[in-house]
Amino acid sequence: MAQRKTNTKRFQQALNVADDMSVIDQAISNDTNSNRYLKTAILLDQIKLRSEDTRELNQDHVFALSESIEVLGLIEPLVVDTRNRLLAGGHRLSAIHFLRDNKQERYDEQFPGSKIPVRVMPFDADQDPEKALQCEVAENEHRRDYTATEVRNLAERLKKAGYSHGKGRPRKGKKALLPALEVIIGKHTRTIQRYLSDHQKENTTNVALTAETKKLKRIEKDLLAWKNENMHCTANSKKALLLKRIPSMAKLINQVLTEIQTQDGN
């Protein structure tokens, strides 16, 4: 029962990432021109909070995000209005502050000059609170859908930073890979495991094909070498019969190699 509660809590935490890894999806206005935003970077201290922010921050989630931002940077920009007031990305903003206050060197590496990537929406939140709320809701409901390739690339970057993927607890000095990816992309562990295992199966298949190709090429080479060494064998012997068949055997081997290369390309 305790394990089920823990899994439920972790799954809920992963769902909360919608506020942190989402995109604006034409949620502000039906007017295309008024819906355009400016993507830029502003100083962290210029980003202001609004008293109307509706979402309570989860500190565990903030800490988990700060760890991912430390390694990967800010994957999705914050969203602000024309006066730099935060519209969406409260957890991301808190995680950035946490990183600055606790790991200044890593913060400076990810945000040179303390410049934070943002999307500036073309309205003032005070003058149009309805649009501000729509913007906040849009970020919460339209999380980015990461492809399997993107997830695998993120996993590789995390592994290089000391995260490990395996059964049981990570070794000392290592961090668990799957929970970190849950927080970043907002998908359940089972989905992430499927993305990673599919890639491993693909790699295993490619390795097997490569090994098979090498064996066949070696057989062809050895057959031709043996043929050259036995050109003057006794006529009508079994060896002579085999010598006659080697060219057709080599041709068949080449056809198989071509077939394997075609399969590998698909």
N, C-alpha and C positions, 0 to 999 in steps of 0.2 A: 504493500500500500504506500509506504514511504517513497519507494522508487517511482511509483506512478505519479505521486504529487510532484516529485522533482522534475520528471519529464514534462508534466503539464506546465509547471512554472517556466521551464526553459522554452517550451513551445510558445507560451504567451509572450515571453521576452523577445523571441524571434519575430512574432507578429508585430510587436511594437516598432520594429525597424521601419515600418511604413513611413514614419515621420522623418526617417533619416536617409533613406535610399530611394527616393521617389522623384518623379519629374512632373512639371506643370503640363497638363494635357488640355489646353484650351478651356480652362475652367472659369476664366474671369469674365469673358464677354463673347457674344456671338459676332461682334464686329472684329474682323481680322486685324485691322490696323491698330485698334485699341488694345488688342491682345498680345502685341509684340512686346518682348522684354529685351533688356540690355544685359549682356553677360560681361561682367567686369570683375575687378578686385578692389576692395576697400580695406582700410585699416580696421583691425579687430575692435578697437575702442570706439570706432564710429558707428558700430552696429548697436542699435538701441532696442530694448525690449518694450513690448506693449502691455499695458495693464489688462487688455482684453484677451490675452493669450489664454486659450481654453484648456490646454493639455498639461496635466501634471507630469513633472519629470520623474523618471525612474533612475535612481542614482546608480544601480547596478548596470543598467543599460548605458548610462553615460560613461562609466568606467570602461566597459567593454568596447564602446565606440572609440574612446581615446586610444586604446591599444591598437585598434585597426588603423586609425588615422595616423598613428605614430609610424606604422609600417607602410601603408598604402597611400597616405595623403587623404584629402577630402575628395571622395569619388563623385558625390553630387553636391553642387554649390548650395549655399544658403539662399533663401528668397527674401528680399526686402522690398519696401515701397520706395517712392521717390525721395523720402527723407531718411532713408537707411534704417527704418524700423522693421524688425523681424516679422515676417509673415508666416514662414514655415522653416523648420529645422532647429527647433529648440534643443533637442538632444545633441545635435551636431555642434551647436554653438557652445553648449556647456562642456562638451567633450574637448573642444578646442581650448577653452579657458583652462580646463583641468590639465591639458598637455602643457600649456604655457606655464602654469603655476608650478608644475611638478617636474617637467623635463624640458627645460628651456632650450637646450641644445637641439633636441629632436624637433621641437616646435620651430626653431629658426630654420632648420633644414627643410621642413615641409612648407613653411610660410615665410619666405624671405621678405624682409622689410615689414613683417607682421601684416602682409596683405592677404585677405581672405577672399576666395572666389565666391561671387554672388550673382544672382539673377535679380535685376531691378525691374519690378513690375511697374507699368506706367500709370500709377494712381497714388493718391495720398490716403493712407488708411483711416485717418481721422475724418476726412471728407467723404469717404466711401467705405464705411465699416462692413457693408454687405459683401463687397468684393473681397475685402480682407478675409472674411470668414469663408467665402467660397474658395479662396486660394489655399487656406489652411486645410479645408476639407479635401480639396483636390489632391494635395500632397499625401494626406492620410489614406486616400482610397486608391490612388494610382501609383503604386510602387513600380519601380523599374523591374522588368523581367529579364534577368541575366541569362545569356545563352550558356550551354554546357561548356563551350570553349572559354568563355569569359570566366566562368567559375574555376575551371582548371588553371587558367593563368593566374588568377588571384591566389589559388592554393599554392602554386609554385613560388610566388613571391612571399607568401607567409612562411613556407617551409625554409626559404633562404634566410628568413628573419628569426628562425628558431622555433617555429611551430612544428609539431609532430603529428603524424597520422598513423594510428595503430591501436591495437587492443590494449585495454588497461590504462592506468595513469601514465602521463608523460614522465620521462626521466627528469631528474633535477636540472633546472635551467631551461627546460622546454615548456611550451604551452600547447594545449590541445587545439588541433586545427579545426575540427568540425564545429565546435561551439563558436569559434571566431567567425567562420564563414556564415553560420546561422545569423549572427548579428549583422554582418555586412550586407548580405543579399536578401534576408528575410524569407528563406526557404527552410523547410524542415530537414533534419539530419538525413532522413531516408532519401530524400531527393538529391541532396548533395553527394551522398555515398554512391547513388546510382550514376551520377555524372562522372565521378572519379573512377568507379569500377569499370564503367563502359570504356573509359580511356585506357585503363590498365589491360582490359581484354583485347582492345585494338592493338596495343603495343605488343602484347604476347603473341597475337596472330602475326604481326609483322615480323617479329623475331623468328617465329617458326618458319615463315615463308623464306626469310633470308637464309636460315640454316639449310632449308631444303634446296634452295638455289645453289648454295656453295657445294653441297654434296653432289648434285647432278653435274655441275661444271667439273668437279674433281673426277667423277666417273668418266666423263667424256674425254678429259685430258689423259687419264690413265689408259683408256681404251686405244686412243690414237697413238700414244707412246708405245704401247704393247704391239700395236699393228706394225709400226715402223721397225721395231726390234725383231719381228718375226716374218719379214717379207720373204725370206728364202726357205720357208719350211717345206716339208715333203708334200708333194701334190696328193690330192685325194685323202689327206688325213683330216681328222676332226679339227685340228688347229687351222688348217687351210680353209675349212668350211666356216669356222668362226671369223677368220680374217675377211672373208667375202661379205659377211653380215655386218661388220663393224660400221661401214659407211651409212647403212640404213639405220643402225642403232643410234649413231651420232646425230643423224637427221631427226630422229624421233625425240631424242633428248633436247635438241634445240627447239622443237615444237612445244614441248612441255615447258621449257624455260620461258618461251614467249607467252604461253598461257598463264603462267604464274605471275609474270610481270604485268599482264593485263588485269588480273584479279587484284593485284596489289595496288594498281593505279585507281581502281574503283573504290 
